Amino acid sequence: MRTILLGPPGAGKGTQAAKIVEKYNIPHISTGDIFRENISKGTALGKKAKEYMDKGELVPDDLVIEIATDRLLADDCKKGFILDGFPRTVHQAEKLDEFLKQHDMPLTVVINLEVEDKVLMERITGRRVCPKCGASYHVTGMPPKKEGICDVCGSELVQRKDDNVETATNRISVYNKQTKPLIDYYEKAGIIANIDGSTPLPVTFKNVSAALEA
Ligand code: AP5
């Protein structure tokens, strides 16, 4: 199972990826998570990525392609992988295709989660994440059992720095300009499954699972 989760910010890519990992036991590769980890460790990559992420802009292609393809070379990716948030430009998609062809790892399916902008904004601004274990919640839609506290590890939940209205507005606009063309790109390749990402989580996951197993 080699899959890409495509969709605008807040579409539910990370949420669906966590369910896929649980059910199918394949690695989840999120370029956003890799950057955030580097930011929290204060690495050179993290410092560079932060300049772009704080504004809701895309990190330059060369940086992203290198970290994503390096990660795909790890042993655990031999049994499959879920790419979340990569590729995000046509150039990244072309480079990924070259890499996958070279390593005889053809994609199984590209899951495109469709959600309208108004819902995206509510989801992004209401999201709370655990800085320790990475679990994700929503203040009204998927609240933790105890307000502000992670169900999994008991840490205090935080809001992502780019989850404010101004930055999220730019992230959605950047998605529409630079990432949306990938829908056409993968439609032409005949491997896209368009799924309504605005349905309740179990319904969306049922549809995602059906597309993965088709
Ligand atoms: P990244 O971390 O990838 O963020 P994103 O794509 O903006 O996506 P999000 O994490 O915001 O949303 P999601 O779709 O995962 O939604 P989630 O499941 O959390 O990227 C961040 C930044 O890193 C970029 O802006 C860029 O700067 C940089 N970057 C990363 N990759 C890059 C690349 N390839 N190239 C260049 N730059 C790159 O859900 C959102 C909320 O909704 C949650 O609260 C959740 O609980 C709730 N929710 C989810 N599903 C449902 C549902 N079905 N019903 C109700 N609520 C739901």
py3Dmol code that shows the C-alpha trace and the ligand (Angstrom):
import py3Dmol

protein = """\
ATOM      1  CA  MET A   1       0.000   0.000   0.000  1.00  0.00           C
ATOM      2  CA  ARG A   2       1.817   3.124  -1.247  1.00  0.00           C
ATOM      3  CA  THR A   3      -0.417   6.118  -0.961  1.00  0.00           C
ATOM      4  CA  ILE A   4      -0.543   9.914  -0.940  1.00  0.00           C
ATOM      5  CA  LEU A   5      -3.065  11.885   1.119  1.00  0.00           C
ATOM      6  CA  LEU A   6      -3.883  15.027  -0.801  1.00  0.00           C
ATOM      7  CA  GLY A   7      -6.129  17.848   0.369  1.00  0.00           C
ATOM      8  CA  PRO A   8      -6.144  21.423   1.622  1.00  0.00           C
ATOM      9  CA  PRO A   9      -4.958  22.447   5.104  1.00  0.00           C
ATOM     10  CA  GLY A  10      -7.399  21.094   7.679  1.00  0.00           C
ATOM     11  CA  ALA A  11      -8.965  18.555   5.291  1.00  0.00           C
ATOM     12  CA  GLY A  12      -8.204  15.746   7.743  1.00  0.00           C
ATOM     13  CA  LYS A  13      -5.050  14.237   6.196  1.00  0.00           C
ATOM     14  CA  GLY A  14      -3.254  13.773   9.532  1.00  0.00           C
ATOM     15  CA  THR A  15      -6.414  12.447  11.199  1.00  0.00           C
ATOM     16  CA  GLN A  16      -7.027   9.873   8.441  1.00  0.00           C
ATOM     17  CA  ALA A  17      -3.323   8.952   8.381  1.00  0.00           C
ATOM     18  CA  ALA A  18      -3.436   8.071  12.093  1.00  0.00           C
ATOM     19  CA  LYS A  19      -6.405   5.738  11.431  1.00  0.00           C
ATOM     20  CA  ILE A  20      -4.632   4.157   8.440  1.00  0.00           C
ATOM     21  CA  VAL A  21      -1.507   3.487  10.547  1.00  0.00           C
ATOM     22  CA  GLU A  22      -3.677   1.844  13.217  1.00  0.00           C
ATOM     23  CA  LYS A  23      -5.508  -0.390  10.726  1.00  0.00           C
ATOM     24  CA  TYR A  24      -2.818  -1.198   8.148  1.00  0.00           C
ATOM     25  CA  ASN A  25       0.419  -0.699  10.122  1.00  0.00           C
ATOM     26  CA  ILE A  26       2.342   1.250   7.474  1.00  0.00           C
ATOM     27  CA  PRO A  27       4.543   4.298   8.179  1.00  0.00           C
ATOM     28  CA  HIS A  28       3.044   7.798   8.101  1.00  0.00           C
ATOM     29  CA  ILE A  29       5.364  10.356   6.515  1.00  0.00           C
ATOM     30  CA  SER A  30       4.240  13.936   7.130  1.00  0.00           C
ATOM     31  CA  THR A  31       6.646  16.579   5.845  1.00  0.00           C
ATOM     32  CA  GLY A  32       4.910  19.125   8.106  1.00  0.00           C
ATOM     33  CA  ASP A  33       5.607  16.909  11.170  1.00  0.00           C
ATOM     34  CA  ILE A  34       9.242  16.442  10.109  1.00  0.00           C
ATOM     35  CA  PHE A  35       9.662  20.225   9.862  1.00  0.00           C
ATOM     36  CA  ARG A  36       7.914  20.832  13.207  1.00  0.00           C
ATOM     37  CA  GLU A  37      10.175  18.253  14.869  1.00  0.00           C
ATOM     38  CA  ASN A  38      13.217  20.045  13.436  1.00  0.00           C
ATOM     39  CA  ILE A  39      11.873  23.406  14.620  1.00  0.00           C
ATOM     40  CA  SER A  40      11.414  22.112  18.163  1.00  0.00           C
ATOM     41  CA  LYS A  41      14.970  20.702  18.139  1.00  0.00           C
ATOM     42  CA  GLY A  42      16.346  23.983  16.742  1.00  0.00           C
ATOM     43  CA  THR A  43      18.126  22.349  13.770  1.00  0.00           C
ATOM     44  CA  ALA A  44      19.327  24.302  10.717  1.00  0.00           C
ATOM     45  CA  LEU A  45      16.554  22.686   8.646  1.00  0.00           C
ATOM     46  CA  GLY A  46      14.004  23.699  11.273  1.00  0.00           C
ATOM     47  CA  LYS A  47      15.217  27.321  11.301  1.00  0.00           C
ATOM     48  CA  LYS A  48      14.972  27.513   7.514  1.00  0.00           C
ATOM     49  CA  ALA A  49      11.529  25.836   7.357  1.00  0.00           C
ATOM     50  CA  LYS A  50      10.137  28.078  10.135  1.00  0.00           C
ATOM     51  CA  GLU A  51      10.649  31.215   8.011  1.00  0.00           C
ATOM     52  CA  TYR A  52       8.158  29.846   5.486  1.00  0.00           C
ATOM     53  CA  MET A  53       5.774  27.930   7.764  1.00  0.00           C
ATOM     54  CA  ASP A  54       5.075  30.904  10.032  1.00  0.00           C
ATOM     55  CA  LYS A  55       3.824  32.829   6.990  1.00  0.00           C
ATOM     56  CA  GLY A  56       1.870  29.903   5.564  1.00  0.00           C
ATOM     57  CA  GLU A  57       4.170  29.695   2.547  1.00  0.00           C
ATOM     58  CA  LEU A  58       5.633  26.501   1.113  1.00  0.00           C
ATOM     59  CA  VAL A  59       9.140  25.467   2.110  1.00  0.00           C
ATOM     60  CA  PRO A  60      11.368  25.446  -1.034  1.00  0.00           C
ATOM     61  CA  ASP A  61      11.047  22.317  -3.183  1.00  0.00           C
ATOM     62  CA  ASP A  62      14.695  21.219  -2.979  1.00  0.00           C
ATOM     63  CA  LEU A  63      14.608  21.009   0.841  1.00  0.00           C
ATOM     64  CA  VAL A  64      11.324  19.092   0.905  1.00  0.00           C
ATOM     65  CA  ILE A  65      12.189  16.639  -1.861  1.00  0.00           C
ATOM     66  CA  GLU A  66      15.430  15.667  -0.141  1.00  0.00           C
ATOM     67  CA  ILE A  67      13.892  14.996   3.269  1.00  0.00           C
ATOM     68  CA  ALA A  68      10.910  13.100   1.816  1.00  0.00           C
ATOM     69  CA  THR A  69      12.907  10.853  -0.499  1.00  0.00           C
ATOM     70  CA  ASP A  70      15.506  10.151   2.221  1.00  0.00           C
ATOM     71  CA  ARG A  71      12.685   9.027   4.509  1.00  0.00           C
ATOM     72  CA  LEU A  72      11.243   6.779   1.777  1.00  0.00           C
ATOM     73  CA  LEU A  73      14.559   4.915   1.615  1.00  0.00           C
ATOM     74  CA  ALA A  74      14.143   3.688   5.207  1.00  0.00           C
ATOM     75  CA  ASP A  75      13.502  -0.044   5.647  1.00  0.00           C
ATOM     76  CA  ASP A  76      10.010   0.372   7.106  1.00  0.00           C
ATOM     77  CA  CYS A  77       8.793   1.864   3.790  1.00  0.00           C
ATOM     78  CA  LYS A  78       9.363  -1.487   2.053  1.00  0.00           C
ATOM     79  CA  LYS A  79       5.935  -2.611   3.305  1.00  0.00           C
ATOM     80  CA  GLY A  80       4.279   0.606   2.061  1.00  0.00           C
ATOM     81  CA  PHE A  81       3.803   4.191   3.230  1.00  0.00           C
ATOM     82  CA  ILE A  82       1.356   7.070   3.556  1.00  0.00           C
ATOM     83  CA  LEU A  83       2.668  10.413   2.328  1.00  0.00           C
ATOM     84  CA  ASP A  84       0.847  13.297   4.029  1.00  0.00           C
ATOM     85  CA  GLY A  85       1.477  16.825   2.758  1.00  0.00           C
ATOM     86  CA  PHE A  86       3.992  15.714   0.127  1.00  0.00           C
ATOM     87  CA  PRO A  87       4.050  16.315  -2.793  1.00  0.00           C
ATOM     88  CA  ARG A  88       2.620  19.820  -2.747  1.00  0.00           C
ATOM     89  CA  THR A  89       3.772  21.231  -6.101  1.00  0.00           C
ATOM     90  CA  VAL A  90       3.876  19.719  -9.578  1.00  0.00           C
ATOM     91  CA  HIS A  91       7.694  19.848  -9.425  1.00  0.00           C
ATOM     92  CA  GLN A  92       7.669  17.820  -6.181  1.00  0.00           C
ATOM     93  CA  ALA A  93       5.262  15.306  -7.779  1.00  0.00           C
ATOM     94  CA  GLU A  94       7.502  14.888 -10.836  1.00  0.00           C
ATOM     95  CA  LYS A  95      10.577  14.360  -8.655  1.00  0.00           C
ATOM     96  CA  LEU A  96       8.653  11.860  -6.512  1.00  0.00           C
ATOM     97  CA  ASP A  97       7.575   9.960  -9.642  1.00  0.00           C
ATOM     98  CA  GLU A  98      11.200   9.776 -10.814  1.00  0.00           C
ATOM     99  CA  PHE A  99      12.299   8.505  -7.400  1.00  0.00           C
ATOM    100  CA  LEU A 100       9.528   5.892  -7.114  1.00  0.00           C
ATOM    101  CA  LYS A 101      10.201   4.645 -10.643  1.00  0.00           C
ATOM    102  CA  GLN A 102      13.906   4.340  -9.923  1.00  0.00           C
ATOM    103  CA  HIS A 103      13.157   2.275  -6.798  1.00  0.00           C
ATOM    104  CA  ASP A 104      10.324   0.233  -8.339  1.00  0.00           C
ATOM    105  CA  MET A 105       7.769   1.497  -5.809  1.00  0.00           C
ATOM    106  CA  PRO A 106       4.684   2.475  -7.856  1.00  0.00           C
ATOM    107  CA  LEU A 107       1.911   4.387  -6.080  1.00  0.00           C
ATOM    108  CA  THR A 108      -1.244   2.399  -5.283  1.00  0.00           C
ATOM    109  CA  VAL A 109      -3.690   5.282  -4.927  1.00  0.00           C
ATOM    110  CA  VAL A 110      -3.833   9.032  -4.250  1.00  0.00           C
ATOM    111  CA  ILE A 111      -6.612   9.883  -1.783  1.00  0.00           C
ATOM    112  CA  ASN A 112      -7.927  13.398  -2.356  1.00  0.00           C
ATOM    113  CA  LEU A 113      -9.925  14.701   0.627  1.00  0.00           C
ATOM    114  CA  GLU A 114     -12.438  17.334  -0.486  1.00  0.00           C
ATOM    115  CA  VAL A 115     -13.644  19.902   2.078  1.00  0.00           C
ATOM    116  CA  GLU A 116     -15.003  23.395   1.492  1.00  0.00           C
ATOM    117  CA  ASP A 117     -13.048  26.464   2.683  1.00  0.00           C
ATOM    118  CA  LYS A 118     -15.477  27.527   5.446  1.00  0.00           C
ATOM    119  CA  VAL A 119     -15.209  24.122   7.138  1.00  0.00           C
ATOM    120  CA  LEU A 120     -11.411  24.152   6.736  1.00  0.00           C
ATOM    121  CA  MET A 121     -11.107  27.408   8.672  1.00  0.00           C
ATOM    122  CA  GLU A 122     -13.283  26.091  11.552  1.00  0.00           C
ATOM    123  CA  ARG A 123     -11.207  22.929  11.705  1.00  0.00           C
ATOM    124  CA  ILE A 124      -7.845  24.705  11.598  1.00  0.00           C
ATOM    125  CA  THR A 125      -8.611  27.353  14.214  1.00  0.00           C
ATOM    126  CA  GLY A 126     -10.232  24.787  16.543  1.00  0.00           C
ATOM    127  CA  ARG A 127      -7.417  22.248  16.300  1.00  0.00           C
ATOM    128  CA  ARG A 128      -5.334  21.491  19.402  1.00  0.00           C
ATOM    129  CA  VAL A 129      -2.331  19.194  19.313  1.00  0.00           C
ATOM    130  CA  CYS A 130      -0.235  17.345  21.844  1.00  0.00           C
ATOM    131  CA  PRO A 131       3.373  18.616  21.696  1.00  0.00           C
ATOM    132  CA  LYS A 132       4.605  15.346  23.223  1.00  0.00           C
ATOM    133  CA  CYS A 133       2.870  12.476  21.381  1.00  0.00           C
ATOM    134  CA  GLY A 134       1.410  14.363  18.379  1.00  0.00           C
ATOM    135  CA  ALA A 135      -2.256  13.418  19.005  1.00  0.00           C
ATOM    136  CA  SER A 136      -4.659  15.890  17.422  1.00  0.00           C
ATOM    137  CA  TYR A 137      -8.037  17.137  18.688  1.00  0.00           C
ATOM    138  CA  HIS A 138     -10.680  19.735  17.898  1.00  0.00           C
ATOM    139  CA  VAL A 139     -12.164  21.966  20.623  1.00  0.00           C
ATOM    140  CA  THR A 140     -15.744  21.156  19.610  1.00  0.00           C
ATOM    141  CA  GLY A 141     -15.599  18.402  16.959  1.00  0.00           C
ATOM    142  CA  MET A 142     -13.174  15.993  18.652  1.00  0.00           C
ATOM    143  CA  PRO A 143     -12.522  17.298  22.157  1.00  0.00           C
ATOM    144  CA  PRO A 144     -10.230  15.460  24.578  1.00  0.00           C
ATOM    145  CA  LYS A 145     -11.908  13.836  27.604  1.00  0.00           C
ATOM    146  CA  LYS A 146     -10.435  16.518  29.883  1.00  0.00           C
ATOM    147  CA  GLU A 147     -10.302  20.027  28.414  1.00  0.00           C
ATOM    148  CA  GLY A 148      -6.799  21.023  27.255  1.00  0.00           C
ATOM    149  CA  ILE A 149      -5.229  17.677  28.224  1.00  0.00           C
ATOM    150  CA  CYS A 150      -4.081  14.888  25.876  1.00  0.00           C
ATOM    151  CA  ASP A 151      -6.084  11.651  26.289  1.00  0.00           C
ATOM    152  CA  VAL A 152      -3.074   9.583  25.241  1.00  0.00           C
ATOM    153  CA  CYS A 153      -0.202  10.945  27.351  1.00  0.00           C
ATOM    154  CA  GLY A 154      -1.690  13.552  29.710  1.00  0.00           C
ATOM    155  CA  SER A 155       0.338  16.499  28.332  1.00  0.00           C
ATOM    156  CA  GLU A 156      -1.086  19.993  27.981  1.00  0.00           C
ATOM    157  CA  LEU A 157      -2.460  20.602  24.481  1.00  0.00           C
ATOM    158  CA  VAL A 158      -1.238  23.543  22.382  1.00  0.00           C
ATOM    159  CA  GLN A 159      -2.336  25.374  19.234  1.00  0.00           C
ATOM    160  CA  ARG A 160      -0.037  25.207  16.194  1.00  0.00           C
ATOM    161  CA  LYS A 161       1.625  28.566  15.443  1.00  0.00           C
ATOM    162  CA  ASP A 162       0.243  28.554  11.888  1.00  0.00           C
ATOM    163  CA  ASP A 163      -3.334  27.750  13.006  1.00  0.00           C
ATOM    164  CA  ASN A 164      -4.519  31.382  13.239  1.00  0.00           C
ATOM    165  CA  VAL A 165      -6.990  32.986  10.793  1.00  0.00           C
ATOM    166  CA  GLU A 166      -4.393  35.119   8.964  1.00  0.00           C
ATOM    167  CA  THR A 167      -1.837  32.354   8.339  1.00  0.00           C
ATOM    168  CA  ALA A 168      -4.536  29.770   7.591  1.00  0.00           C
ATOM    169  CA  THR A 169      -6.085  32.105   4.996  1.00  0.00           C
ATOM    170  CA  ASN A 170      -2.723  32.253   3.241  1.00  0.00           C
ATOM    171  CA  ARG A 171      -2.199  28.475   3.560  1.00  0.00           C
ATOM    172  CA  ILE A 172      -5.544  27.843   1.860  1.00  0.00           C
ATOM    173  CA  SER A 173      -4.714  30.345  -0.894  1.00  0.00           C
ATOM    174  CA  VAL A 174      -1.248  28.788  -1.400  1.00  0.00           C
ATOM    175  CA  TYR A 175      -2.942  25.372  -1.594  1.00  0.00           C
ATOM    176  CA  ASN A 176      -5.346  26.608  -4.290  1.00  0.00           C
ATOM    177  CA  LYS A 177      -2.523  28.071  -6.391  1.00  0.00           C
ATOM    178  CA  GLN A 178       0.296  25.586  -5.941  1.00  0.00           C
ATOM    179  CA  THR A 179      -1.114  22.255  -4.758  1.00  0.00           C
ATOM    180  CA  LYS A 180      -4.574  21.973  -6.324  1.00  0.00           C
ATOM    181  CA  PRO A 181      -3.064  21.358  -9.810  1.00  0.00           C
ATOM    182  CA  LEU A 182      -1.914  17.991  -8.426  1.00  0.00           C
ATOM    183  CA  ILE A 183      -5.517  16.762  -8.553  1.00  0.00           C
ATOM    184  CA  ASP A 184      -5.374  17.063 -12.325  1.00  0.00           C
ATOM    185  CA  TYR A 185      -1.854  15.578 -12.374  1.00  0.00           C
ATOM    186  CA  TYR A 186      -2.942  12.393 -10.562  1.00  0.00           C
ATOM    187  CA  GLU A 187      -6.297  12.250 -12.352  1.00  0.00           C
ATOM    188  CA  LYS A 188      -4.341  12.038 -15.623  1.00  0.00           C
ATOM    189  CA  ALA A 189      -2.271   9.235 -14.079  1.00  0.00           C
ATOM    190  CA  GLY A 190      -5.579   7.434 -13.317  1.00  0.00           C
ATOM    191  CA  ILE A 191      -4.791   6.828  -9.644  1.00  0.00           C
ATOM    192  CA  ILE A 192      -6.887   9.382  -7.781  1.00  0.00           C
ATOM    193  CA  ALA A 193      -9.816   8.654  -5.457  1.00  0.00           C
ATOM    194  CA  ASN A 194     -11.857  11.763  -4.581  1.00  0.00           C
ATOM    195  CA  ILE A 195     -13.415  11.443  -1.127  1.00  0.00           C
ATOM    196  CA  ASP A 196     -15.745  13.779   0.759  1.00  0.00           C
ATOM    197  CA  GLY A 197     -13.655  14.793   3.777  1.00  0.00           C
ATOM    198  CA  SER A 198     -16.467  16.754   5.409  1.00  0.00           C
ATOM    199  CA  THR A 199     -18.373  13.683   6.605  1.00  0.00           C
ATOM    200  CA  PRO A 200     -17.952  12.465  10.227  1.00  0.00           C
ATOM    201  CA  LEU A 201     -14.583  10.821  10.876  1.00  0.00           C
ATOM    202  CA  PRO A 202     -15.796   7.161  10.844  1.00  0.00           C
ATOM    203  CA  VAL A 203     -17.660   7.719   7.556  1.00  0.00           C
ATOM    204  CA  THR A 204     -14.645   9.388   5.922  1.00  0.00           C
ATOM    205  CA  PHE A 205     -12.391   6.591   7.151  1.00  0.00           C
ATOM    206  CA  LYS A 206     -14.741   3.912   5.810  1.00  0.00           C
ATOM    207  CA  ASN A 207     -14.553   5.556   2.373  1.00  0.00           C
ATOM    208  CA  VAL A 208     -10.770   5.995   2.620  1.00  0.00           C
ATOM    209  CA  SER A 209     -10.354   2.306   3.569  1.00  0.00           C
ATOM    210  CA  ALA A 210     -12.525   1.238   0.624  1.00  0.00           C
ATOM    211  CA  ALA A 211     -10.339   3.297  -1.751  1.00  0.00           C
ATOM    212  CA  LEU A 212      -7.145   1.831  -0.267  1.00  0.00           C
ATOM    213  CA  GLU A 213      -8.434  -1.710  -0.687  1.00  0.00           C
ATOM    214  CA  ALA A 214      -9.971  -1.245  -4.164  1.00  0.00           C
TER     215      ALA A 214
END
"""
ligand_1 = """\
57
AP5
P 1.262 20.408 7.205
O 1.634 20.078 8.567
O 1.295 19.366 6.152
O -0.167 21.104 7.268
P -1.377 21.209 6.209
O -1.230 20.547 4.918
O -1.659 22.650 6.203
O -2.445 20.329 6.837
P -2.940 20.362 8.276
O -2.008 19.629 9.195
O -3.317 21.750 8.672
O -4.330 19.618 8.151
P -4.744 18.112 7.950
O -5.318 17.942 6.604
O -3.668 17.154 8.381
O -5.940 18.098 8.981
P -6.096 17.366 10.393
O -6.231 15.904 10.212
O -5.075 17.837 11.387
O 2.149 21.624 6.642
C 2.453 22.740 7.443
C 3.443 23.635 6.708
O 4.673 22.915 6.460
C 3.009 24.136 5.312
O 2.204 25.298 5.388
C 4.376 24.395 4.653
O 4.923 25.621 5.094
C 5.245 23.262 5.200
N 5.253 22.066 4.324
C 4.826 20.823 4.651
N 4.946 19.989 3.603
C 5.459 20.722 2.593
C 5.777 20.426 1.231
N 5.588 19.182 0.714
N 6.268 21.422 0.463
C 6.477 22.663 0.961
N 6.182 23.010 2.234
C 5.670 22.050 3.047
O -7.530 17.930 10.824
C -7.725 19.289 11.104
C -8.745 19.444 12.239
O -10.004 18.949 11.791
C -8.384 18.663 13.507
O -8.731 19.425 14.629
C -9.258 17.398 13.421
O -9.607 16.933 14.708
C -10.478 17.907 12.641
N -11.057 16.879 11.757
C -10.382 16.057 10.911
N -11.232 15.242 10.258
C -12.493 15.562 10.705
C -13.804 15.093 10.393
N -14.012 14.123 9.478
N -14.859 15.676 11.020
C -14.665 16.670 11.932
N -13.449 17.156 12.273
C -12.373 16.627 11.654
"""
view = py3Dmol.view(width=600, height=400)
view.addModel(protein, "pdb")
view.setStyle({"model": 0}, {"cartoon": {"style": "trace"}})
view.addModel(ligand_1, "xyz")
view.setStyle({"model": 1}, {"stick": {}})
view.zoomTo()
view.show()
